Amino acid sequence: MIDTVGGFIERKIDTSQLTVEKGWKRIKVEGKPFLSCYFFNNDIIRIWYYPLTKRLNFITNLPKMLYGTNSRMIFNRHLKKINVKFKNLMIDILGFSLPDLFNWFPSRIDFCWNFKAKVAQDVLEFIHVFGKAQKGRYKTIQFDTTSWHKNKSAQYKLYSKYHEMIAREDHGHITEEDKLKVRYEIQLNRDKIVNLYGKYSKIGDIINEKEATKVLNDCLKDVNCYGAFLKKDDMFEKIRKAYPGKMGDRLIEFVCYINEKGINCARKTYTKTKYIRYTEKLKQIEITNLFYLIHAHPIVFEVKVIKRFIVRRTKEIYSSELLNMNNIVNSEATVGVILDSGHSMEHLTNAIIKT
């Protein structure tokens, strides 16, 4: 849900304390003294201090700060603990206290979601499909295990979490479940953050489940990759059933062109009126995801945080979500919410067995 966060504040710091022995490095940029800085880097956080402008910047990966690996995600229930860890980390590095994480100005916010494929072989087909879901004015880059669309202000990415962990040599945290994870990630840089939230927004205004869900789903909708994936034959059958005759043929031709050439080519080939008309016709029959599947098992591309839903029976705890885990994209969120309600894992397990 919430992944990497970057921020900045203005603060005067005694640079004599930023020594090599403490892990700091002096970086000088000839002819551009305002870019000269002191730099600190470890496995969890990177920090820059610019003496001329008195600006202190940082970038950190919140899951890695909390869990030691970035394969998991941060939800609202984790933020209080994250803030304590952030403040203690800054004291350890700089020797004095700084404002809460939530009161820094944001320079970068990454939101993410783990979609779960049915089998490991399906992951690469979803990545290939996402490479065709281009955005205007974004450069599309595609490899076997990664597809992303990027410009200077933002980056939208879909990749295999398992292959990324191998590349990062994070072998100690890899599980069998990671082989099924399709990681969907959005990186918002400073320009995009200002555009969405305003110049004076703080990190605390942005890093929460509500904003993450909205941003992640809005991107999927923008590239017509939101909602249920259908097999090719199932999509054609659904279109023909709703639109017999020439309109059905045109809509099938339309989705075939998108799946072969990609969204950007379709927007150039079809007039704006036709493009909007055809996509609206498809939305009317609940086809919001215009990309069909050839081999992979269908799943739903929709970011949805599982909320608490508990029924109590004589001190027993039951969860309707947990009775049907196969329909939940991210079970980690569900279990975490219920455990946060104050019940032990043993209590939770016994309740599930009895149901």
C-alpha positions in Angstrom: 0.0 0.0 0.0 2.6 2.6 1.2 6.2 1.9 0.1 9.1 4.4 -0.4 8.8 7.9 1.1 11.0 11.0 0.5 10.8 14.3 2.2 12.5 17.6 3.0 12.6 20.4 5.6 14.7 23.5 6.1 17.0 23.1 9.1 20.4 24.6 10.0 22.9 21.8 10.9 26.4 22.0 12.2 28.3 20.4 9.3 31.3 19.7 11.5 29.3 16.9 13.0 28.7 15.3 9.6 32.0 13.4 9.5 33.3 10.4 7.5 33.5 8.4 10.8 29.8 8.8 11.2 29.1 7.6 7.6 28.8 11.0 5.9 30.4 11.9 2.5 31.1 15.4 1.2 29.9 15.9 -2.4 31.1 19.0 -4.3 29.6 20.1 -7.6 32.0 22.6 -9.4 30.2 25.7 -10.6 27.0 24.8 -8.8 27.7 25.3 -5.1 23.9 25.1 -4.2 24.1 21.4 -5.3 27.1 20.6 -3.1 25.9 18.6 -0.1 26.7 16.1 2.7 25.4 12.6 1.9 24.6 9.7 4.2 23.6 6.2 3.0 22.8 2.9 4.7 20.5 -0.1 3.9 17.4 1.8 5.2 17.7 5.5 4.5 19.5 8.0 2.3 20.0 11.6 3.6 21.3 14.8 1.8 22.1 18.1 3.6 22.6 21.2 1.5 24.5 23.8 3.6 23.8 26.7 1.2 20.1 26.3 1.2 19.9 24.7 4.7 17.7 21.9 3.1 17.6 18.4 4.6 16.3 15.7 2.3 15.7 12.0 2.9 14.4 8.9 1.1 13.5 5.7 2.9 11.7 2.4 2.2 9.1 2.1 5.0 8.6 -1.7 4.7 12.3 -2.3 5.0 12.5 0.1 8.0 9.8 -1.9 9.7 10.3 -5.5 8.5 13.8 -5.6 7.1 12.4 -6.4 3.6 10.4 -4.5 1.1 8.3 -7.5 0.0 5.5 -6.5 2.4 3.3 -3.4 2.5 2.6 -0.6 5.0 -1.0 0.1 6.1 -2.6 2.7 8.3 -2.1 0.5 11.4 1.7 0.5 10.9 2.1 4.3 10.6 2.5 5.1 14.4 5.2 2.5 14.8 6.9 3.7 11.5 7.0 7.3 12.9 8.7 6.2 16.1 11.3 4.2 14.2 11.9 7.2 11.8 12.5 9.7 14.7 14.8 7.3 16.5 16.7 6.6 13.3 17.2 10.3 12.7 18.5 10.8 16.3 21.0 7.9 15.8 22.3 9.5 12.6 22.2 13.2 13.3 22.4 13.3 17.1 19.2 15.4 17.7 15.5 15.1 17.3 13.6 16.2 14.1 9.9 16.7 13.3 7.6 13.7 13.0 7.7 12.0 9.6 4.2 13.3 8.9 5.3 16.9 9.2 8.0 16.9 6.4 7.2 18.2 2.9 7.0 15.3 0.5 9.5 14.9 -2.4 8.6 11.4 -3.3 5.7 9.0 -2.4 5.5 5.4 -3.7 2.2 3.5 -3.4 2.0 -0.2 -4.2 -0.2 -3.3 -4.2 0.5 -7.0 -4.5 -1.8 -8.7 -6.9 -1.7 -12.5 -6.6 -1.6 -14.7 -9.6 -3.1 -18.2 -9.6 0.2 -19.8 -10.7 3.7 -18.5 -11.1 3.6 -18.8 -14.9 0.8 -16.2 -15.1 2.9 -13.4 -13.6 4.8 -12.7 -16.8 1.7 -12.5 -19.0 0.2 -9.8 -16.7 3.5 -7.9 -17.0 3.4 -8.2 -20.8 -0.2 -7.0 -20.9 0.6 -3.9 -18.7 3.3 -2.9 -21.1 0.5 -2.3 -23.7 -1.5 -0.2 -21.3 0.5 3.0 -22.1 -0.1 6.5 -20.9 0.2 9.6 -23.1 3.4 11.6 -22.6 5.0 8.6 -20.8 7.9 6.6 -22.0 7.1 2.8 -21.9 9.9 0.4 -21.1 9.3 -3.4 -21.0 11.3 -6.4 -20.1 10.3 -10.0 -19.3 9.8 -9.4 -15.6 9.0 -5.6 -15.6 6.9 -3.1 -17.4 6.7 0.6 -16.6 5.6 3.9 -17.9 7.6 6.9 -16.8 8.2 10.6 -17.1 9.9 13.2 -14.9 6.9 13.6 -12.5 5.7 10.0 -12.1 6.3 6.3 -12.8 3.8 3.5 -13.1 5.2 0.0 -12.8 4.2 -3.7 -12.8 6.8 -6.3 -12.0 7.5 -9.8 -10.6 8.3 -9.3 -6.9 10.1 -12.7 -6.8 12.5 -11.8 -9.6 13.1 -8.4 -8.1 14.0 -9.9 -4.7 16.5 -12.3 -6.4 18.1 -9.3 -8.2 18.4 -7.5 -4.9 19.9 -10.7 -3.3 17.1 -10.6 -0.7 17.1 -14.4 -0.6 16.6 -14.7 3.1 13.1 -13.2 2.9 11.8 -15.0 -0.2 8.7 -17.2 0.3 6.7 -19.4 -2.0 4.0 -16.8 -2.0 6.4 -14.2 -3.5 6.5 -16.3 -6.7 2.8 -15.5 -7.2 3.1 -11.7 -6.4 2.5 -9.2 -9.2 3.7 -5.9 -7.7 1.9 -2.8 -8.9 3.7 0.4 -8.0 3.3 4.1 -8.5 6.0 6.6 -7.8 4.9 10.2 -7.4 7.8 12.8 -7.6 7.6 16.4 -6.3 5.9 17.9 -9.4 3.2 15.3 -9.4 2.6 15.6 -5.7 2.2 19.4 -6.0 -0.2 18.9 -8.9 -2.3 16.5 -6.9 -2.1 17.8 -3.3 -0.7 21.4 -3.5 2.6 23.0 -2.7 2.1 23.1 1.1 0.9 19.5 1.6 2.7 17.4 4.2 3.6 13.7 4.1 0.9 13.0 6.7 -1.7 14.4 4.3 -0.8 11.8 1.7 0.4 8.5 3.2 -2.8 6.7 4.1 -4.9 3.9 2.7 -7.6 6.2 1.3 -5.1 8.2 -0.9 -3.1 5.2 -1.9 -6.2 3.3 -3.0 -7.5 6.2 -5.0 -4.2 6.9 -6.8 -3.6 3.3 -7.6 -7.0 2.6 -9.0 -7.2 5.9 -10.9 -4.0 4.9 -12.8 -5.5 1.5 -13.7 -8.7 3.2 -15.0 -6.7 5.8 -17.0 -5.0 3.0 -19.0 -8.1 0.8 -19.2 -6.5 -2.0 -17.2 -8.9 -1.7 -14.2 -11.2 -4.5 -13.2 -11.6 -8.2 -14.1 -9.3 -9.8 -16.7 -11.2 -12.0 -19.1 -10.1 -14.8 -21.4 -10.1 -13.8 -25.0 -13.0 -16.1 -26.0 -15.0 -15.1 -22.9 -14.7 -11.4 -23.7 -15.8 -11.9 -27.3 -18.8 -14.0 -26.2 -19.8 -11.3 -23.7 -19.6 -8.6 -26.4 -21.5 -10.5 -29.0 -24.2 -11.4 -26.5 -24.7 -7.7 -25.5 -24.2 -6.2 -29.0 -25.2 -8.5 -31.8 -24.5 -7.3 -35.3 -22.1 -4.7 -36.6 -21.6 -2.9 -33.3 -20.4 -6.2 -31.7 -18.0 -6.7 -34.6 -16.6 -3.2 -34.2 -16.1 -3.6 -30.5 -14.3 -6.9 -31.0 -12.1 -5.3 -33.6 -11.4 -2.4 -31.2 -10.3 -4.6 -28.3 -8.2 -6.8 -30.7 -6.4 -3.7 -31.9 -5.7 -2.5 -28.3 -4.3 -5.9 -27.4 -2.1 -6.1 -30.4 -0.9 -2.5 -30.7 -1.5 -1.0 -27.2 -3.5 1.9 -25.9 -1.4 4.8 -27.4 -1.7 3.4 -30.9 -5.5 2.9 -30.5 -5.9 6.5 -29.4 -4.0 7.7 -32.5 -5.8 5.4 -34.9 -9.4 5.9 -33.6 -11.0 9.4 -33.4 -11.5 10.7 -29.9 -15.3 10.4 -30.3 -15.1 6.7 -31.4 -12.5 5.8 -28.7 -14.7 7.3 -26.0 -17.9 5.7 -27.5 -16.4 2.2 -27.8 -14.9 2.3 -24.2 -18.3 3.5 -22.8 -20.1 0.7 -24.7 -17.8 -1.8 -23.1 -18.1 -0.3 -19.6 -21.9 -0.7 -19.9 -21.4 -4.5 -20.0 -18.8 -4.3 -17.2 -15.7 -4.6 -19.4 -13.4 -1.9 -17.9 -10.3 -3.9 -18.4 -9.8 -3.9 -22.2 -6.9 -6.5 -22.1 -7.8 -10.1 -22.6 -5.7 -13.1 -21.5 -4.5 -16.0 -23.6 -2.9 -18.4 -21.1 -3.1 -16.8 -17.7 -5.9 -17.5 -15.2 -8.3 -14.4 -14.8 -7.8 -12.2 -11.7 -9.1 -8.7 -10.8 -6.9 -5.6 -11.1 -8.6 -3.5 -8.4 -6.9 -2.2 -5.2 -9.2 -2.8 -2.3 -8.2 -2.7 1.4 -10.0 -5.3 3.4 -11.8 -3.7 6.3 -12.7 -5.2 9.7 -15.8 -7.4 9.6 -16.0 -9.4 12.8 -19.0 -11.3 14.4 -18.6 -12.3 18.0 -20.2 -15.5 19.5 -19.5 -16.1 23.2 -16.0 -14.8 23.1 -15.2 -16.6 19.8 -14.1 -14.6 16.8 -15.3 -15.3 13.3 -14.4 -13.4 10.1 -16.4 -13.7 6.9 -13.4 -12.6 4.9 -11.2 -15.5 6.3 -13.8 -18.1 5.3 -13.1 -17.5 1.7 -9.5 -16.6 1.4 -9.3 -17.5 -2.3 -11.4 -14.5 -3.2 -9.1 -12.1 -1.4 -6.2 -10.5 -3.4 -4.3 -9.5 -0.3 -5.0 -11.7 2.7 -2.1 -10.1 4.7 -4.3 -7.0 5.2 -7.2 -9.0 6.6 -5.2 -11.1 9.1 -3.3 -7.9 10.3 -6.6 -6.1 10.9 -8.1 -8.9 12.9 -4.9 -9.5 14.9 -4.8 -5.8 15.7 -8.2 -6.2 17.3 -6.5 -7.8 20.3 -6.9 -11.5 19.7 -3.9 -13.9 19.6 -3.0 -16.0 16.6 -4.0 -19.1 18.6 -7.4 -17.7 19.3 -7.8 -16.7 15.7 -6.8 -20.1 14.4 -9.2 -21.9 16.8 -12.0 -19.7 15.7 -11.3 -20.5 12.0 -11.2 -24.2 12.7 -14.5 -24.2 14.5 -16.2 -22.3 11.7 
